Amino acid sequence: MSDAIGKMIKDDGGEHKIKTVSGGTLVAMMKGDKIQLKDENGGVATVTIANVKQSNGVIHVIDKVLLPK
């Protein structure tokens, strides 16, 4: 959930690395009260809708496409 991600960002000094299923890395960070994700190419997306519960997990909607390296 987004509050857990926010805590991980805070605990890691402002940035929290997240491994993707394909083996890449995203970096989660805060901009004000919004969570942002940075891909390995430097692209940054902001979470616009957080915590959308689904039967197999949770979705966080972002405002841009993030690409693997």
Helices and strands as residue ranges (DSSP letters): H 2-11, E 15-19, E 25-31, E 34-38, E 44-54, E 57-62
